[in-house]
Amino acid sequence: MSKKIIIATKGNHPMDALMDKAGALKIPKIGDLVTGTIISISKNEIYLDLAGITTGVIRGREIYDESSDSSGLKIGDQATATVVGLDNENGYMELSFREAGHKKAWDNLEKLYKEGKVIDAKVTDANKGGLMIKLGNVMGFLPVSQLTIEHYPRIEGGDKNKILGHLKSFVNQILKAKIIDLNEKEEKLIISEKAAWDDKQKKVVSKYKVGDKVKGRVTGVVDFGAFVEFGDNLEGLVHISELAWQRIDNPRDIIKVGDVVDVEIIEIAETKVSLSLKKLQKDPWVDVANKYNIGQKVHGKVLKVNPFGAFIELDNDIHGLVHISELSDKKISNPKDMVTVGKDYEFVILSIEPNNHRLGLSLKATTKKEKKPKDEKAVTEAAPTEIVETKPAEIIEVAPAEVVPIAEIKAEVKPLETKDEKSDPETTLPPIGRSASGG
């Protein structure tokens, strides 16, 4: 007959205090952690002796431990497990390394998260969004956006398959990282390589200030600019707008990986360093007035067409813009109807703004006919003399008038009867030059 072991349970009865004082044994509850000595190990079962009062068993998937504490155990070792059942079909207490390991692992992750410590994360797999990692036996995720500049996929054109291929190259590598998001209930673990790298970078970056000129090597060229490594493994970004004074569509047209360049630090935001290549080059717009002037006709090549107009290359340094309203006298909806990329056209310069690096052009102004000023003298001098032929006047024959003798004329004239000034006004002749009515 086996020896019967009596284990006291704690309750609210007054006898509980007496049992505590007497040193009576307490039975664990489900969810409690217990520690025992390993007395048997097999592939699917591990048995623990719990202080000589009962035996616990860990079976199947419950052997898996997220904290890795149970790996490499052997007979005689002490092990901690979680109670998941008080009495199974064989009378053993059901235990779990998995539950105990899960709790312990996440408690440890919580501590690392709060303390902001840098940890080693092993990459187990990759997808287009980032890397799957493992901390102990807890699975987590490292997003692409949280990779350091060194490891970030700089793939031309953003080809997703090439990005995935790049990320796959990190599988089985150990990356230094920090936990940036943690949720045990949702089993969410997000880490950042960039956050860990920032701690180191802050100390090095503190040695530099805006305006410093440094020499570096181009480590990557992307659509939005180029990465330049300088100093003690520091890396900064030269944005596409800071590569040259002229407008650039593709950074690869003027810079390539491996180039050694002189750059100027233009911004430091915590650990992010922004650099400029054009700052150390002479600004061609300073002398633009020596090359061009308003109203001048120039030839330029169309570099790019967009909905509001076209960018024109006048020379290697100076580019101008012809607005859609300056392409034609007629209303147009698409600049491509008037100009073609790569072709040369004649333009008229409308405006020059050296400080803003802008030069306005007009295509339609070249098609307008110039009106010459009116100058009567010039017109008279310029006009040819017109010779007009005139015909001699026609001679008209007139018959001679009939001659009347003077004596006959005198005979017909009768003298006027005169009266004094008081004569009847009606019979008085009016003065010469006036009408009878006095007008």
C-alpha positions as CSV (number, residue, x, y, z in Angstrom):
1,M,0.0,0.0,0.0
2,S,1.4,3.4,-1.1
3,K,2.0,6.0,1.4
4,K,-0.7,8.6,1.4
5,I,0.5,12.2,1.3
6,I,-1.8,14.9,2.7
7,I,-1.3,18.3,1.2
8,A,-3.2,21.2,2.9
9,T,-4.9,23.8,0.8
10,K,-5.1,27.4,1.8
11,G,-8.6,28.9,2.4
12,N,-10.2,31.5,4.5
13,H,-10.9,29.3,7.5
14,P,-9.2,30.3,10.8
15,M,-7.4,26.9,10.7
16,D,-5.4,28.2,7.7
17,A,-3.3,30.5,9.9
18,L,-2.6,27.5,12.2
19,M,-1.7,25.3,9.3
20,D,0.7,28.0,8.0
21,K,2.3,28.3,11.4
22,A,2.6,24.5,11.6
23,G,4.4,24.4,8.3
24,A,1.7,22.4,6.5
25,L,2.4,21.9,2.8
26,K,0.3,23.9,0.3
27,I,-0.9,22.5,-3.0
28,P,-0.3,24.7,-6.1
29,K,-3.1,26.1,-8.0
30,I,-3.5,26.1,-11.8
31,G,-1.3,28.8,-13.3
32,D,1.2,28.7,-10.5
33,L,4.9,28.1,-11.1
34,V,6.5,25.2,-9.4
35,T,10.1,24.0,-9.3
36,G,11.1,20.3,-9.2
37,T,14.0,17.9,-9.9
38,I,14.0,16.0,-13.2
39,I,13.8,12.3,-12.6
40,S,13.0,11.0,-16.1
41,I,13.4,12.3,-19.6
42,S,12.1,10.9,-22.9
43,K,11.3,12.2,-26.3
44,N,7.7,13.2,-25.4
45,E,7.7,13.2,-21.6
46,I,9.6,14.7,-18.8
47,Y,8.9,13.9,-15.1
48,L,9.6,16.2,-12.2
49,D,9.8,15.3,-8.5
50,L,8.0,18.1,-6.7
51,A,9.6,18.2,-3.2
52,G,8.9,14.6,-2.7
53,I,5.2,15.1,-2.3
54,T,4.0,14.4,-5.8
55,T,5.2,14.0,-9.4
56,G,4.6,16.3,-12.3
57,V,4.7,15.4,-15.9
58,I,5.3,17.6,-19.0
59,R,4.1,16.1,-22.3
60,G,4.0,16.7,-26.0
61,R,3.9,20.4,-27.1
62,E,4.1,21.5,-23.5
63,I,7.8,20.7,-23.5
64,Y,8.4,23.5,-26.0
65,D,9.8,26.5,-24.1
66,E,9.9,30.1,-25.5
67,S,12.5,31.1,-22.9
68,S,14.9,28.3,-24.0
69,D,15.4,27.5,-20.3
70,S,14.3,23.9,-20.8
71,S,16.7,23.2,-23.6
72,G,19.6,20.8,-22.7
73,L,18.0,19.6,-19.5
74,K,19.2,16.3,-18.0
75,I,18.2,14.1,-15.1
76,G,19.0,15.7,-11.7
77,D,18.6,19.3,-13.1
78,Q,16.1,21.7,-11.5
79,A,13.3,22.9,-13.7
80,T,10.4,25.3,-13.4
81,A,7.1,24.6,-15.0
82,T,3.5,26.0,-14.9
83,V,0.7,24.0,-13.3
84,V,-1.9,23.2,-16.0
85,G,-3.8,20.3,-14.3
86,L,-3.9,19.1,-10.7
87,D,-4.4,15.4,-11.3
88,N,-4.4,13.5,-14.6
89,E,-5.5,9.9,-15.3
90,N,-2.4,8.5,-13.8
91,G,-2.5,10.7,-10.7
92,Y,0.3,13.0,-11.8
93,M,0.2,16.8,-11.8
94,E,0.1,18.1,-15.3
95,L,2.8,20.7,-15.9
96,S,4.0,22.9,-18.9
97,F,7.3,24.2,-19.8
98,R,5.7,26.1,-22.6
99,E,3.4,28.1,-20.3
100,A,6.2,28.8,-17.9
101,G,8.6,29.7,-20.7
102,H,6.1,31.9,-22.4
103,K,5.5,33.9,-19.3
104,K,9.2,34.1,-18.5
105,A,10.2,35.0,-22.1
106,W,7.7,37.8,-22.4
107,D,8.5,39.1,-18.9
108,N,12.1,39.3,-20.1
109,L,11.2,41.0,-23.4
110,E,9.2,43.6,-21.4
111,K,12.2,44.3,-19.3
112,L,14.4,44.7,-22.4
113,Y,11.8,47.0,-24.0
114,K,11.5,49.3,-21.0
115,E,15.3,49.5,-20.5
116,G,15.8,50.1,-24.2
117,K,18.6,47.5,-24.4
118,V,20.2,46.4,-27.7
119,I,19.6,42.7,-28.4
120,D,20.8,40.1,-30.9
121,A,18.0,39.0,-33.2
122,K,18.4,36.0,-35.6
123,V,16.7,36.4,-39.0
124,T,14.7,33.3,-39.8
125,D,12.9,34.3,-43.0
126,A,11.9,37.3,-45.1
127,N,9.0,38.7,-47.1
128,K,8.5,41.9,-49.1
129,G,7.6,43.8,-46.0
130,G,10.6,42.9,-43.9
131,L,12.4,40.2,-41.9
132,M,11.1,37.5,-39.5
133,I,13.3,37.3,-36.5
134,K,13.7,35.2,-33.4
135,L,14.5,36.4,-29.8
136,G,15.0,33.3,-27.7
137,N,12.1,31.2,-29.0
138,V,9.8,34.2,-29.5
139,M,9.1,35.1,-33.1
140,G,9.0,38.8,-34.1
141,F,9.2,41.1,-37.1
142,L,11.6,43.7,-38.4
143,P,10.0,46.0,-41.0
144,V,12.0,47.2,-44.0
145,S,11.6,50.8,-42.8
146,Q,13.5,49.8,-39.6
147,L,16.6,48.6,-41.3
148,T,19.8,50.7,-41.2
149,I,20.8,52.7,-44.2
150,E,23.5,50.0,-44.8
151,H,21.0,47.2,-45.0
152,Y,18.1,49.1,-46.6
153,P,17.3,47.6,-50.1
154,R,18.3,50.2,-52.6
155,I,16.7,48.7,-55.6
156,E,16.4,50.7,-58.8
157,G,12.8,51.1,-59.8
158,G,11.5,49.5,-56.6
159,D,11.3,46.0,-58.1
160,K,9.5,43.9,-55.4
161,N,11.1,40.7,-56.5
162,K,14.6,42.2,-56.3
163,I,13.8,43.7,-52.9
164,L,12.7,40.3,-51.6
165,G,15.9,38.7,-52.9
166,H,17.9,41.4,-51.1
167,L,16.0,40.7,-47.8
168,K,16.5,36.9,-48.2
169,S,20.2,37.4,-48.1
170,F,19.9,38.2,-44.3
171,V,18.4,34.9,-43.4
172,N,20.4,33.2,-40.5
173,Q,22.3,36.4,-39.8
174,I,22.3,38.0,-36.4
175,L,21.3,41.7,-36.3
176,K,21.7,44.2,-33.5
177,A,18.2,45.6,-32.7
178,K,16.0,47.2,-30.2
179,I,12.3,46.3,-29.3
180,I,10.0,49.2,-30.4
181,D,6.6,47.5,-29.9
182,L,5.5,44.7,-27.6
183,N,2.1,43.1,-26.8
184,E,2.0,39.7,-25.1
185,K,-1.7,39.2,-25.5
186,E,-1.5,39.7,-29.2
187,E,2.0,38.0,-29.3
188,K,3.3,41.0,-31.2
189,L,7.0,41.7,-31.2
190,I,8.4,44.4,-33.4
191,I,12.1,45.3,-33.4
192,S,14.2,48.0,-35.1
193,E,17.8,47.7,-36.3
194,K,17.8,51.4,-37.1
195,A,16.9,52.3,-33.4
196,A,19.9,50.3,-32.2
197,W,22.2,51.8,-34.8
198,D,21.0,55.3,-33.8
199,D,22.4,54.9,-30.3
200,K,25.9,54.4,-31.7
201,Q,25.4,57.1,-34.4
202,K,24.4,59.8,-31.9
203,K,27.8,59.7,-30.3
204,V,29.6,59.9,-33.6
205,V,27.3,62.5,-35.1
206,S,27.8,64.8,-32.1
207,K,31.3,65.5,-33.5
208,Y,29.9,67.3,-36.5
209,K,27.9,70.5,-37.1
210,V,26.0,72.0,-40.0
211,G,28.3,73.7,-42.4
212,D,31.2,71.2,-42.0
213,K,32.7,70.0,-45.3
214,V,33.6,66.3,-45.4
215,K,34.9,63.9,-48.0
216,G,33.0,60.6,-48.5
217,R,32.4,57.7,-50.8
218,V,29.1,57.1,-52.6
219,T,27.6,53.8,-51.2
220,G,24.3,53.8,-52.9
221,V,22.3,55.7,-55.6
222,V,18.5,55.7,-55.5
223,D,15.7,57.6,-57.3
224,F,15.6,60.3,-54.6
225,G,19.3,60.8,-54.2
226,A,22.6,59.2,-53.1
227,F,24.0,57.9,-49.9
228,V,27.5,59.0,-48.9
229,E,29.6,57.3,-46.2
230,F,32.1,59.5,-44.4
231,G,33.9,59.8,-41.1
232,D,33.7,56.9,-38.7
233,N,31.2,54.7,-40.7
234,L,28.7,57.5,-40.8
235,E,26.3,57.7,-43.7
236,G,24.3,60.7,-45.0
237,L,21.9,61.4,-47.8
238,V,22.4,63.8,-50.7
239,H,18.9,64.5,-51.8
240,I,18.4,64.7,-55.6
241,S,17.8,68.5,-55.3
242,E,21.2,68.9,-53.7
243,L,23.2,67.0,-56.3
244,A,23.5,69.8,-58.8
245,W,22.2,73.3,-59.5
246,Q,20.4,72.2,-62.6
247,R,17.2,70.1,-62.6
248,I,17.9,66.3,-62.5
249,D,15.5,63.5,-63.2
250,N,17.9,60.6,-62.6
251,P,20.7,60.9,-60.0
252,R,22.5,58.1,-61.9
253,D,23.1,60.5,-64.7
254,I,25.7,62.4,-62.7
255,I,26.9,60.1,-59.8
256,K,27.6,56.5,-59.3
257,V,28.5,54.0,-56.5
258,G,32.2,54.2,-55.6
259,D,32.6,57.9,-56.5
260,V,34.6,59.9,-54.0
261,V,33.0,63.3,-53.4
262,D,33.3,66.4,-51.3
263,V,30.0,67.3,-49.6
264,E,28.7,69.8,-47.1
265,I,26.5,69.0,-44.0
266,I,23.4,71.0,-44.4
267,E,21.2,69.4,-41.7
268,I,21.5,67.1,-38.6
269,A,18.3,65.8,-37.2
270,E,19.2,63.4,-34.3
271,T,21.1,60.7,-36.3
272,K,19.9,61.7,-39.7
273,V,22.5,63.6,-41.7
274,S,21.6,65.6,-44.9
275,L,24.4,66.4,-47.3
276,S,24.8,68.7,-50.3
277,L,27.1,68.3,-53.3
278,K,26.0,71.5,-55.1
279,K,26.9,73.7,-52.1
280,L,30.6,73.2,-52.9
281,Q,30.0,74.1,-56.6
282,K,29.8,77.6,-58.1
283,D,26.2,78.7,-58.6
284,P,25.8,79.3,-62.3
285,W,22.8,81.5,-61.7
286,V,25.0,84.2,-60.2
287,D,26.3,85.0,-63.7
288,V,23.0,84.3,-65.6
289,A,22.6,88.0,-66.5
290,N,25.9,87.8,-68.4
291,K,24.5,85.1,-70.6
292,Y,20.8,85.9,-71.1
293,N,18.5,88.9,-71.0
294,I,14.7,89.4,-71.2
295,G,13.4,89.5,-74.7
296,Q,16.3,87.6,-76.1
297,K,15.6,84.8,-78.5
298,V,17.3,81.5,-77.5
299,H,17.4,77.9,-78.6
300,G,16.7,75.1,-76.0
301,K,16.1,71.4,-75.8
302,V,13.0,70.0,-74.2
303,L,14.0,67.9,-71.2
304,K,10.6,67.1,-69.7
305,V,6.9,67.8,-70.3
306,N,4.3,67.8,-67.6
307,P,0.7,69.1,-67.4
308,F,1.6,72.7,-66.7
309,G,4.4,73.1,-69.3
310,A,7.9,72.0,-70.3
311,F,11.4,72.2,-68.8
312,I,14.0,73.5,-71.3
313,E,17.7,73.1,-71.3
314,L,19.4,76.3,-72.5
315,D,22.9,75.1,-71.6
316,N,24.5,72.6,-69.2
317,D,23.8,74.8,-66.1
318,I,20.7,76.9,-66.9
319,H,17.3,75.4,-67.4
320,G,14.1,77.3,-68.0
321,L,10.4,76.7,-67.9
322,V,7.8,77.4,-70.6
323,H,4.4,77.5,-69.1
324,I,1.5,75.9,-71.0
325,S,0.0,79.3,-71.6
326,E,3.2,80.4,-73.4
327,L,3.2,77.5,-75.8
328,S,0.5,78.7,-78.2
329,D,-1.9,81.6,-78.9
330,K,-4.6,79.0,-79.0
331,K,-5.9,77.2,-75.9
332,I,-4.3,73.8,-75.5
333,S,-4.8,71.1,-72.9
334,N,-1.7,69.0,-73.4
335,P,1.8,70.6,-73.8
336,K,2.9,67.5,-75.7
337,D,0.7,68.8,-78.6
338,M,3.2,71.6,-79.0
339,V,6.6,70.3,-78.0
340,T,8.4,66.9,-78.0
341,V,11.0,65.8,-75.4
342,G,14.5,65.8,-76.9
343,K,13.8,68.3,-79.7
344,D,15.2,71.9,-80.0
345,Y,13.0,74.9,-80.3
346,E,13.4,78.7,-80.4
347,F,12.0,80.6,-77.4
348,V,11.9,84.2,-76.1
349,I,13.0,84.9,-72.6
350,L,10.2,86.4,-70.6
351,S,11.7,86.6,-67.1
352,I,14.9,85.9,-65.2
353,E,15.0,85.3,-61.4
354,P,18.6,84.5,-60.4
355,N,17.8,84.2,-56.6
356,N,15.0,81.7,-57.2
357,H,16.9,79.9,-60.0
358,R,14.0,80.5,-62.4
359,L,13.9,81.6,-66.0
360,G,10.6,81.9,-67.9
361,L,10.3,81.2,-71.6
362,S,7.7,81.7,-74.4
363,L,7.3,79.7,-77.5
364,K,4.3,81.6,-78.9
365,A,6.2,84.9,-78.8
366,T,8.6,83.6,-81.5
367,T,5.7,83.3,-84.0
368,K,4.3,86.8,-83.5
369,K,5.1,89.3,-86.4
370,E,6.9,92.4,-85.2
371,K,5.1,95.7,-85.9
372,K,7.3,98.4,-87.4
373,P,6.8,101.9,-86.0
374,K,5.1,104.4,-88.3
375,D,7.5,107.0,-89.7
376,E,6.0,109.3,-92.4
377,K,9.3,110.5,-93.5
378,A,10.7,107.1,-93.8
379,V,7.6,105.9,-95.6
380,T,7.9,108.9,-98.0
381,E,11.5,108.4,-98.6
382,A,11.0,104.7,-99.1
383,A,8.0,105.1,-101.4
384,P,8.9,105.1,-105.2
385,T,7.9,108.2,-107.2
386,E,4.9,107.5,-109.4
387,I,4.9,109.1,-112.9
388,V,1.4,109.8,-114.2
389,E,0.8,110.5,-117.9
390,T,-1.5,113.4,-118.6
391,K,-3.3,114.0,-121.8
392,P,-3.5,117.6,-123.3
393,A,-6.7,119.5,-122.6
394,E,-9.3,119.1,-125.3
395,I,-9.9,122.3,-127.2
396,I,-13.6,123.1,-127.5
397,E,-14.7,125.5,-130.3
398,V,-17.2,128.2,-129.3
399,A,-19.3,130.1,-131.9
400,P,-18.6,133.9,-131.9
401,A,-21.2,136.0,-130.1
402,E,-23.5,138.3,-132.0
403,V,-22.3,141.9,-131.9
404,V,-24.9,144.5,-130.9
405,P,-24.2,148.2,-131.6
406,I,-23.7,150.3,-128.5
407,A,-26.2,152.9,-129.7
408,E,-29.0,150.3,-129.6
409,I,-28.0,149.4,-126.1
410,K,-28.1,152.9,-124.9
411,A,-31.5,153.5,-126.4
412,E,-33.0,150.7,-124.4
413,V,-31.7,151.9,-121.1
414,K,-34.0,154.3,-119.3
415,P,-32.9,156.5,-116.4
416,L,-34.2,155.6,-112.9
417,E,-36.6,157.8,-111.2
418,T,-35.1,159.1,-107.9
419,K,-36.9,160.4,-104.8
420,D,-35.7,161.9,-101.6
421,E,-35.0,159.9,-98.4
422,K,-38.6,160.4,-97.3
423,S,-40.0,158.7,-100.3
424,D,-42.1,155.7,-100.0
425,P,-39.9,152.9,-98.7
426,E,-41.6,150.4,-100.8
427,T,-40.3,152.1,-104.0
428,T,-36.8,152.8,-102.6
429,L,-34.1,150.4,-104.0
430,P,-32.1,148.5,-101.4
431,P,-28.4,149.2,-100.9
432,I,-26.0,147.2,-103.0
433,G,-25.1,143.9,-101.3
434,R,-28.2,143.6,-99.3
435,S,-31.5,141.8,-100.0
436,A,-34.8,143.4,-100.0
437,S,-35.6,141.7,-96.7
438,G,-32.6,143.3,-95.0
439,G,-30.6,140.1,-94.8
